[in-house]
């Protein structure tokens, strides 16, 4: 039995992954479709924005830099929780965000019980989905619907300052709560989602908190839970301060669950 199992695993490892294949096609087509921006970030265009957002661009070194059209972010060996009272695994995580059209894709690669575990998050043309596979073929989940559409939209908003061109999009409006706290609302595809950005006095965006995401377990169970994306460990890249650590946290009544803790992110702009 052990020999047969080892043989089966060997065969699975050699078979092409449908997630990797699909993501590679998406990435290639998306990158090829991007057109370089001819504009640069200017201090003048920031004048009607809250001071905390102006500080992000000015103190972060973005003024005079070309506006980005997209990004890829890669997190290697990242702790990822499978849910409350469930194990934490290490994943490789790659995402693509587009600035001119609200679009986001992310791929997860890992192992569970020695078998490949892969996931693909998609948000395109207002439709969101999350699918996961074990051993490259066994579908564990395929989540779609209005709750996923809104969750993907608010995630895109949460990452607006990763891809700063997005932060200045006409689809997003801001309301200053206090000097370092800004409420942001994004409207697109007939949907609306909001959250609160918190900034440091030195300009960095520190966290985004929202109640517009549903916590969905691998069993499909949904729960309305506050969600936070935390940014830290900013480093200089091409003259701009860029976060290299991202933590994603569910604030359950029983206690916080840090389900993603990515360090040393490799962020590349287009």
C-alpha positions in Angstrom: 0.0 0.0 0.0 2.8 2.4 0.9 4.5 1.7 -2.4 1.3 2.3 -4.3 0.7 5.5 -2.4 4.3 6.7 -3.1 3.8 5.9 -6.8 0.5 7.8 -6.8 2.1 10.9 -5.3 4.9 10.7 -7.8 2.5 10.6 -10.7 0.5 13.5 -9.2 3.6 15.6 -8.8 4.5 15.1 -12.5 1.1 16.1 -13.9 0.7 19.7 -14.8 -1.3 21.8 -12.3 -4.6 23.3 -13.6 -4.2 26.2 -11.2 -0.6 27.0 -12.3 -1.6 26.7 -15.9 -4.6 28.9 -15.5 -2.7 31.5 -13.5 0.2 31.6 -16.0 -2.2 32.3 -18.8 -4.0 35.0 -16.8 -0.7 36.7 -15.8 0.7 36.6 -19.4 -2.5 38.1 -20.9 -2.8 40.7 -18.2 0.8 41.9 -18.4 0.6 42.1 -22.2 -2.6 44.1 -22.0 -1.1 46.8 -19.7 -0.1 50.0 -21.3 2.6 52.2 -19.7 1.4 55.3 -18.0 2.7 58.6 -19.3 1.7 60.4 -16.2 3.7 60.9 -13.0 2.4 61.5 -9.4 2.2 65.2 -8.7 1.8 67.2 -5.5 -0.9 69.4 -7.1 -3.3 66.5 -7.8 -3.2 65.6 -4.1 -4.4 69.0 -2.8 -8.1 67.9 -2.4 -7.1 64.6 -0.5 -6.8 64.3 3.3 -3.4 65.3 4.6 -2.6 61.7 5.7 -3.0 60.6 2.1 -0.9 63.5 0.9 1.8 62.5 3.4 1.8 58.9 2.1 2.7 60.1 -1.4 5.0 62.9 -0.4 7.0 61.3 2.4 6.9 57.9 0.6 8.8 59.3 -2.3 6.1 58.9 -5.0 6.0 62.5 -6.3 7.6 62.6 -9.7 7.5 58.8 -10.1 5.6 57.2 -13.0 2.1 56.0 -12.2 2.0 52.2 -12.1 -0.5 50.2 -14.2 -0.2 47.0 -12.2 1.8 45.0 -9.8 2.9 41.5 -8.9 3.5 40.6 -5.2 5.2 37.4 -4.2 5.2 36.0 -0.6 7.2 32.8 -0.1 6.9 30.3 2.8 4.1 32.3 4.4 2.1 30.9 7.4 -1.5 30.5 6.4 -4.3 29.3 8.7 -7.0 27.0 7.3 -9.4 28.4 9.8 -10.4 28.5 13.4 -9.1 25.4 15.3 -7.5 24.2 12.1 -3.8 23.8 11.2 -1.5 26.4 9.8 0.4 25.5 6.7 3.2 27.3 4.7 2.2 28.6 1.3 3.7 30.4 -1.6 1.4 33.3 -2.6 1.5 35.3 -5.8 -1.0 38.0 -6.7 -1.6 40.4 -9.6 -3.4 43.7 -9.3 -4.4 46.0 -12.2 -4.9 49.7 -11.8 -6.9 50.9 -14.8 -9.5 48.2 -14.5 -10.5 46.8 -11.1 -8.9 43.4 -11.4 -7.1 41.1 -9.0 -5.9 37.5 -9.1 -4.0 35.5 -6.5 -2.5 32.0 -6.5 -1.7 29.8 -3.5 0.6 26.8 -3.6 1.3 24.5 -0.7 1.0 20.9 0.5 -1.4 19.1 2.8 -0.5 15.5 3.9 2.2 15.5 1.3 -0.1 16.3 -1.5 -0.2 19.5 -3.5 -2.8 22.0 -2.3 -3.5 24.9 -4.7 -5.9 27.8 -4.7 -6.9 30.6 -7.1 -8.7 33.8 -6.1 -10.2 35.8 -9.0 -11.8 39.2 -9.3 -12.6 40.4 -12.8 -15.5 42.4 -14.3 -17.2 42.6 -10.9 -17.2 38.8 -10.3 -15.2 37.2 -7.5 -14.4 33.6 -6.9 -12.2 31.4 -4.8 -11.4 27.8 -5.7 -9.1 25.2 -4.1 -7.7 21.8 -5.2 -6.0 18.9 -3.5 -3.7 16.7 -5.5 -4.2 19.1 -8.5 -7.6 17.5 -9.4 -9.7 17.1 -6.3 -11.8 20.3 -5.9 -12.1 21.2 -2.2 -14.2 24.3 -2.7 -15.4 26.7 -5.4 -17.0 29.8 -3.8 -18.9 32.3 -5.9 -21.8 34.7 -5.4 -22.6 38.2 -4.3 -20.7 37.8 -1.0 -17.6 36.9 -2.9 -18.0 39.8 -5.3 -18.1 42.3 -2.5 -15.3 40.6 -0.5 -13.0 40.8 -3.6 -14.0 44.4 -4.1 -13.1 45.4 -0.6 -9.9 43.4 -0.8 -8.9 45.4 -3.8 -9.7 48.6 -1.9 -7.5 47.4 1.1 -4.6 47.1 -1.3 -5.0 50.5 -3.0 -1.9 51.8 -1.4 0.2 48.8 -2.5 -0.6 50.0 -6.1 -0.8 53.8 -5.4 -2.4 54.6 -8.7 -5.5 52.9 -7.4 -5.6 55.1 -4.3 -6.2 58.1 -6.6 -8.9 56.4 -8.6 -12.2 58.1 -9.2 -13.9 55.0 -8.0 -12.7 55.7 -4.4 -13.8 58.5 -2.1 -12.3 59.5 1.2 -13.6 61.0 4.4 -11.2 62.2 7.1 -12.1 60.8 10.5 -9.1 62.4 12.2 -5.6 63.3 11.2 -4.4 59.7 10.7 -7.7 57.9 10.2 -9.5 57.9 6.8 -12.7 56.2 5.8 -12.5 55.0 2.2 -15.4 53.9 0.0 -15.2 52.2 -3.4 -18.1 52.0 -5.9 -17.9 49.7 -8.9 -20.1 47.2 -10.8 -23.2 48.3 -8.9 -21.5 47.5 -5.5 -20.2 49.6 -2.7 -17.6 48.6 0.0 -15.9 50.6 2.7 -13.2 50.4 5.3 -10.9 52.5 7.5 -7.3 53.3 6.7 -4.9 54.2 9.5 -1.7 56.0 8.7 1.5 56.7 10.6 2.6 60.3 11.2 5.6 59.5 9.0 3.2 58.7 6.1 3.1 54.9 5.9 -0.3 53.2 5.6 -0.5 50.9 8.6 -3.8 49.1 8.4 -7.2 48.7 6.8 -10.2 47.5 8.7 -13.6 46.6 7.3 -16.8 44.7 8.1 -17.6 44.2 4.4 -16.0 40.8 4.2 -17.5 37.4 5.1 -15.3 34.8 6.8 -15.9 31.6 4.8 -14.5 28.3 6.0 -13.4 25.5 3.8 -16.7 23.8 4.6 -18.6 26.8 3.1 -19.8 28.2 6.4 -20.0 32.0 6.4 -19.7 34.4 9.3 -19.8 38.2 9.4 -16.5 39.1 11.1 -14.4 42.3 11.1 -11.2 41.9 8.9 -7.9 43.8 9.0 -5.0 44.0 6.7 -1.9 45.2 8.4 1.2 46.6 6.6 4.7 47.1 8.1 8.4 46.8 7.5 8.5 49.4 4.7 11.6 49.5 2.6 12.9 51.7 -0.1 12.3 50.4 -3.7 13.2 52.5 -6.6 13.1 55.6 -4.4 9.6 54.7 -3.0 8.7 53.3 0.4 6.9 49.9 -0.1 5.6 47.6 2.6 7.2 44.1 2.7 5.1 42.5 5.4 1.4 41.9 5.3 -0.8 40.3 8.0 -4.4 39.5 7.5 -6.5 39.1 10.6 -10.1 38.0 11.4 -11.4 39.5 14.6 -13.7 36.7 15.8 -15.6 37.1 19.1 -13.5 34.3 20.5 -10.3 36.1 19.6 -8.1 37.2 16.7 -7.0 34.8 14.0 -4.0 35.9 12.0 -4.5 33.7 9.0 -1.9 35.2 6.7 1.5 36.5 7.8 3.6 37.3 4.7 7.1 38.7 5.1 9.8 39.9 2.7 7.3 40.5 -0.1 8.7 40.9 -3.5 6.7 43.7 -5.1 7.2 44.6 -8.8 5.4 47.4 -10.6 4.4 47.6 -14.3 
